[in-house]
Amino acid sequence: MLSANPIPIQPIDHPILNEKQVQLAVLRLDLVHEEVSGNKFFKLKYNLEEAKRQGKTTVLSFGGAFSNHIQALSAAAKITGLKSIGIIRGEESSKTNPTLSKAVENGMRLHFVSREEYRRKTEPEFIAALGKKFGDFYLIPEGGTNSFAIQGAREIVGLTQASFSHVAVSIGTGGTFAGIADRIQDDQILMGFPALKGAWIKEEINHLLRTEGIIPKGHYQVMEEYHFGGYAKWKPELIDFIRWFWREFQIPLDPIYTGKMAFGLWDLIESGFFQAESDILMIHTGGLQGIEGFTAMTGEVFPQLF
Ligand SMILES: *Cc1c(COP(=O)(O)O)cnc(C)c1O
């Protein structure tokens, strides 16, 4: 079983917030578990229970070479006594990086496939071929989003009794957003900040809500302006913001997901988007393990972690 650490809600104090008369606090899901961090803890917990319920001994999933999901799955599987297999996008050259080394250390078996093969990750024939190769497994989709993941994500806002007017969260596949959307109250607004570029994200969110039968009581909106060019794309101002946020509040952000969300949220606060008396909850979905890989890729060093 995965057990959660206490999850603090950290109030943020800054002159801009006083000036705009808004309150801001951060729900520190990054602290939920040492190895299974952030939203991945919630997305994996019912999946691993289900795998066990089905009598499976192995879980298999997909991800890129720096995937938070792959790293978290490797750790969660180890803790719950399941074997794990990671199907990794990219050729051998990406074989060694901190994310994958950690996964291997956790006992995960890695299998590298070309980008073309990787695109087939939802095709039944491709899955069947993986079954031939690796034997029986419990399949978790790329990014971990399925009904069991959304079930876990529903628990996130329940972690706070306080009533917020707005809840802000990063979006990858949208599974976490969908789970939270099911729990917001009719006077609350959920704001999602995609880490990827594309108008398809809104459709994907609506598709997820429909297939899960979720009809949010409150409003929800997708803020499409803060992806910085796309997944894992960045600009110096994003890095500067992450450094500034650490200096001001001692909260580490990652450049792939939470940094973009926090940048967007802060930009909206500064530009007067929020009415006076707004009370905003920022959800820190974790992802800090990816920083080492990002640093290796870009040379951008984040002082707080090194
Ligand atoms: C995976 C991840 C997300 C995206 O979650 P989805 O449920 O796929 O939308 C957001 N933040 C962090 C830090 C993540 O690792």
The ligand as an SDF file (V2000), in Angstrom:
LIG
                    3D

 15 15  0  0  0  0  0  0  0  0999 V2000
    1.8670   14.2730  -15.0270 C   0  0  0  0  0  0  0  0  0  0  0  0
    1.8940   15.6460  -14.4580 C   0  0  0  0  0  0  0  0  0  0  0  0
    0.8780   16.5820  -14.7100 C   0  0  0  0  0  0  0  0  0  0  0  0
   -0.2450   16.3000  -15.6610 C   0  0  0  0  0  0  0  0  0  0  0  0
   -1.2360   15.4920  -15.1160 O   0  0  0  0  0  0  0  0  0  0  0  0
   -2.4240   14.9800  -16.0490 P   0  0  0  0  0  0  0  0  0  0  0  0
   -3.2940   14.2040  -15.1550 O   0  0  0  0  0  0  0  0  0  0  0  0
   -1.7950   14.1150  -17.1170 O   0  0  0  0  0  0  0  0  0  0  0  0
   -3.0640   16.1640  -16.6640 O   0  0  0  0  0  0  0  0  0  0  0  0
    0.9430   17.8100  -14.0890 C   0  0  0  0  0  0  0  0  0  0  0  0
    1.9710   18.1170  -13.2740 N   0  0  0  0  0  0  0  0  0  0  0  0
    2.9700   17.2650  -13.0270 C   0  0  0  0  0  0  0  0  0  0  0  0
    4.0810   17.6970  -12.1570 C   0  0  0  0  0  0  0  0  0  0  0  0
    2.9640   16.0020  -13.6020 C   0  0  0  0  0  0  0  0  0  0  0  0
    3.9840   15.1590  -13.3520 O   0  0  0  0  0  0  0  0  0  0  0  0
  1  2  1  0
  2  3  1  0
  2 14  2  0
  3  4  1  0
  3 10  2  0
  4  5  1  0
  5  6  1  0
  6  7  2  0
  6  8  1  0
  6  9  1  0
 10 11  1  0
 11 12  2  0
 12 13  1  0
 12 14  1  0
 14 15  1  0
M  END
$$$$
